[in-house]
Amino acid sequence: MVWLWGLLLFAATPAVRAGSPDWQRDPVLSPLLIQQMVTDPTGLRWVATDEGVYRYDGYGLVSLQSLVRQGPRLRVELVTVLALDRKGRLWLGSESGLFRFDARSGQLMPVPLPLALDERPRVKALQHDPRTDRLWVGYGAGAVAVLAAAAPLHPLFPVSRVADTDFYFTLETGGSGAWLANDQATLYHLDARGAVCQRLQAPELLLPVAGTRPQRFYSHRALYALDSAGALRPVCRWPRALPEGSDRPYVTDSTLDVLAQGQWVHVSGVRGPRPRLRVTPAALSPDDNNTRNYSLDRDAYGNWWSFARTWRGCYRYRQAQALVQPLARAGGQPLSSTRLIARLPDGRLLVSTYGGAFTQAADSPTARLRPFPLWLRLPPQPRTYAAVFDAIHCDPSSRTAVVADELWGVARLDLKTGLVSNLAGGPVNQWSRLTNGPTRAYTLLADHGGRLWAGGHTGLFLLSPDRRALRRYQNNRPDWPLHKLDIVGLAEDPRDHALWVATNGGLFWLPPNQPGHLRVFAVAASPGRRLPTDALTAVRSAGPGQAWVGTRDQGLLLVDAQAGLVRQVSVNEGLPSHSLASVLPDGRGNLWLGTYAGLVRYTPGTEHLAVFGESEGLHDTELNRYSGLAEPDGALWFGGTGGVFQWQPGLMTASLKRKPRLLLTELGLPAGASVSVRPLPAGLVLSLQLAAGPNAFVELRLALTNFFAPDQARYSYRLLEADSRRRTAWLNTPRRLVLRGLAPGDYTLEVRAETAPGQPALNHLYLPLHVAASWQQQPLVWLLLAGLLLALGYGTYWLRLRRALRDAHRRAELAANLHDEVGALLTRVTMLAEVLRDQHLPSAASATGPYPDSRTTFDRLLYNSRAAVQTMRDVVWGIDSRTDSMGALVDRMRDHLDQTAAAAGLTATFDCQGANKGQALPTLVRQHVYLLFKEAVTNTARHARAATGIRVLLRRERKELLLEVCDDGQPHIAGPRCSVGMGLRNMRQRAQAIGADLRTGPRPDGQPGYYVGVRLPIA
């Protein structure tokens, strides 16, 4: 009866599921000889190997020895078992005994175990009971000890003894005891104290099923139950034997999974009366897979792990609904590298590959693809046509289409018969290039006016309205730049219907109302139209005046017809590759980007990326150019080197049991010329200290507990200033985040992460960061320095002011003394000379007759005394500090001009413009300007021939002072006046002393007379 029920069960349950799970080889763990793996509460994996224990975060391994900060140093030896207690502390059993490691404190503690004589402390089995927080330890020669995880230094109860073999613990259902099964087909029932209360000899090797009551056991042939009498009886036998000798199955309260001999056996409903068995092929190691037995483990995030304890290698698998479904050809054979994917007018799906063309019936969306033969009508018999289509334009009113053939150019295709012909109407010779067209064609575009454009290896072409001929656009212009470029993509602007032309030499904008005009966006273009690359792969309209452009080496570009490059999305923003193969809008505001490293969904509005790869069903992540199709119902098709894949909008990834956690795992600090990296306990809250300055930095290494595609996880961070509460924008970063050159102050560093498909991490990291200022950056130091500078400046200014006041006082005193003493004396001399002349001149006249023409001695004495008085007054005026102003200079110049002109019989004109009489003038400037003026006026009075007037102009022009002295006399016969002699040399020296520009000669206005001009910079 049992066998009959088993046969019926086997007939009702599929033995082998179509397809096999895609187990991915873990490149980091595979070189290790793994004994056991466990996941701690933070999400990190702990791995027991023959070389010790390692912590694994998806990127790299950290040895336990480097994490220990307290306690003994572990020997490099075989660690057989691991366990985690309630507080997340790690227990490890090795060849040398039992140890407990606290990851947060870094303390490693050896736990002594009672040993018999000549007994080794090797730990064989380890099981933590979360209900009682006790630890079951199997060690030595069949010894069993029960320890309290909180105080493990001594066993809670006397040590029990079982057979000295390898064995496993399984916790008792509904009690505090355990079951122990060894490799000799013996079962031990242990009570809560660890004592053996029942021993059963099984007919074959049995393992307890956890969580079953009454207790059940399974073997590779049947499922057993323990009856009320304590005897084992089979509940049912498997219709197909499980792989015998599996290393370590994965058992829960209702399921068991075994992976061995190339099969993944899943038994569900083991607690019920009718368990269900499912067998799935699971290819792991390519060599000798059927002889290797693998252990299975499932972590808290839904990931399956498989490893063989006696073979190196580790594999992982995520049991989730595939988002991308491959489409196979008839016979189950995969397609070769795919290019064109199109929906024909009759509803059929057309797929062009490097291995031929295929179609799928319109009424069978899940049917396999069948070959679509292409042929040529060539005498004496038709020949097959080998083509790779990149684009197609179907005529709804007929059964023909125009195709862009990557190998032979533009051709016409009969969609019913598969007949291919060239656009001239005759047969196509597949061993020669097409006539009147490009040798290779890549893209087609039907614009709003019904014109059909074709782009290919030799430029841009237009097809005739009947689609039977084509001509090169601007063929009459040999210098047309598109003639020498590969046209790889065409798009039409919806606003002005201009063409966007993507080439291997940049992007071109072709306006429809300006035939022959091109706007170029390229590397060598003007700054407003410059692109980071010329190697383009695709172009799509992004709305009025804008286009999305795919590139071979710079990711995705958004180009505006007026503003040029607007946005760039590259690997820095999360793309898995710099190379974009295709750009496909889906009608929902998303862009689907086919890259050489996976499929990307990009939302321009939020700039969010989601990357889909092998774990989402994309068997080969390299996608092809021109290979994409968006259907009206939302379905998407993509082609790559692995064939054609379909994305259904209704498919959703099976959510993980837990979202991945974001962890800070390592900290790097500068150590001389290198970086010293220190592993950190996961979940540790740090308060970072960073010195100020450009050479001070800190390096943080992040991890996301998502072990599938960890290199495609995306991290970003921002800083919050504690004082201003201002947040910076989110910045993308690799998992190695380096902070450098921050201003002194207190910050909070916030870090977030998401998986490749866009699932955000469960948590954000918030790390306080204090950037300490060096002594020269302390505010008090700057205040003291500023005060010192102010004091020095004020002291210098005060000393200069005091010296200037003292000099001014001395000059004023000297001027007063000269005026009062010497001036009075000279005045008296002049008066005496006048008295003497008046007294003696009459007698002299009576004696000698009339007054002679030459001057007498008294006249010369009187003239010299008057000149001395005038010179003394000039000297007094020059040194008197009370006359250091523009007004004093103007008054002095006016007085001297009036006296000199009157004596010489000249008409004087003095014009002062823009001068502020209250403006202070340096003494040296005032003296030299006046003496320059005096010398010029004196020369005019003495040497001007036939002059009737003299004109003086003093004008202030912005930051310059202009002095002009000119007359209306005739030029001297020997040449210009003052060309030689002491007077001109003195004038030049005075002008040079004050930095003035002196000009002498004829008047610049062309009038007769002589001109002296002085231009002086003045504040």
Number of C-alpha atoms within 10 A of each C-alpha: 7 12 12 12 15 20 16 12 17 17 11 10 14 14 15 15 12 9 9 14 16 19 19 18 17 17 13 14 21 15 12 18 21 28 21 23 25 21 20 20 16 15 23 23 20 24 26 25 24 18 15 20 28 21 20 22 22 21 16 12 16 17 16 20 17 13 22 18 13 13 12 12 13 16 12 13 14 20 26 24 22 25 23 24 19 16 12 16 18 19 24 23 26 27 18 16 19 23 18 21 22 18 21 14 13 18 16 23 18 18 17 14 22 15 14 11 5 8 13 14 22 19 25 24 22 25 22 24 21 13 9 12 15 22 24 26 24 29 30 23 21 18 22 29 23 24 23 17 22 12 11 19 14 15 21 16 14 14 19 16 17 19 14 14 14 15 22 18 22 22 22 23 17 11 10 16 20 24 24 23 23 19 16 16 15 20 24 20 19 22 16 16 19 24 21 19 10 12 15 14 14 17 10 15 20 24 28 25 28 23 19 19 14 13 19 23 25 22 20 19 19 20 22 24 22 16 12 8 6 11 12 19 15 15 20 21 21 24 19 16 12 23 19 14 16 18 17 22 19 16 21 14 15 16 18 20 20 26 28 28 22 20 21 22 23 17 19 18 14 25 19 11 9 14 19 19 24 18 21 19 19 19 19 27 16 7 9 10 16 15 10 21 25 28 23 26 21 18 16 16 18 18 18 17 21 26 29 22 22 14 16 15 22 26 21 21 20 21 15 16 15 17 22 24 18 20 21 19 19 14 9 10 11 15 25 19 20 30 28 26 27 24 18 19 16 12 12 17 17 21 28 27 24 15 14 20 24 21 22 22 16 15 9 9 12 12 15 17 24 17 16 18 15 19 19 19 17 13 8 6 7 11 14 15 18 18 22 25 30 26 24 25 19 19 13 11 7 10 15 20 19 25 25 27 24 21 18 25 27 36 27 24 22 16 19 10 13 18 20 26 22 23 23 17 11 12 17 24 18 15 7 9 17 22 19 16 29 27 18 21 31 28 27 26 20 15 17 11 7 9 13 19 21 31 31 27 22 19 25 27 25 20 21 14 11 8 18 15 18 22 16 20 19 18 13 8 10 10 10 15 13 22 20 16 18 22 29 26 27 25 24 27 23 16 10 12 18 20 21 26 26 29 27 20 21 23 29 21 21 20 18 12 10 9 10 12 13 17 15 21 27 21 17 15 13 12 11 11 20 19 22 17 20 21 21 29 24 27 27 24 20 19 13 15 20 23 22 24 26 30 28 20 17 21 26 26 22 20 24 20 19 11 11 19 19 10 12 17 19 19 14 16 19 21 27 24 18 20 24 31 26 28 26 23 20 18 12 8 11 18 20 23 26 29 27 22 20 22 28 24 22 20 15 14 8 7 10 13 24 21 24 24 23 18 21 18 20 24 19 17 19 20 30 23 24 27 28 28 19 19 12 9 10 14 14 20 22 29 32 29 19 19 25 30 24 19 18 15 11 8 11 11 12 13 12 15 11 12 20 24 23 26 27 22 20 18 19 19 17 14 9 7 6 9 14 12 16 15 16 21 18 20 16 13 13 12 12 15 14 21 19 20 17 10 9 15 20 18 19 17 19 22 26 29 22 23 23 20 17 17 15 20 25 25 25 18 19 17 22 19 16 15 9 8 11 11 15 11 11 14 13 18 17 17 21 15 19 14 13 16 14 17 16 17 15 17 24 20 18 17 24 23 28 23 26 24 21 16 15 18 20 14 14 15 19 17 17 18 20 20 20 18 16 11 10 10 14 12 11 11 12 13 11 11 13 12 12 12 12 12 12 12 12 12 12 12 12 12 12 12 12 12 12 13 13 12 13 18 15 15 18 19 15 15 22 17 14 17 19 11 12 16 19 14 14 19 16 13 17 21 15 14 21 16 13 13 17 12 11 11 14 13 11 12 12 10 9 9 10 10 13 9 6 8 11 13 11 17 14 13 18 21 16 13 19 18 14 17 21 14 12 18 16 17 15 21 21 22 22 20 21 15 20 23 18 18 17 19 19 17 12 15 20 17 10 17 24 15 12 18 20 13 10 15 13 19 15 18 15 15 12 14 11 11 15 12 14 11 11 14 19 13 18 15 19 20 20 19 23 20 18 25 22 17 18 24 23 18 14 29 21 10 15 21 16 12 21 15 20 23 18 23 15 19 17 18 14 10 9 14 19 18 21 19 24 23 28 20 19 17 19 14 8 7 10 16 20 20 13 10 9 9 15 18 13 14 21 15 15 20 21 13 12 16 14 22 14 18 14 20 17 19 17 11 8 7 12 16 25 26 22 22 22 20 19 20 15 17 8
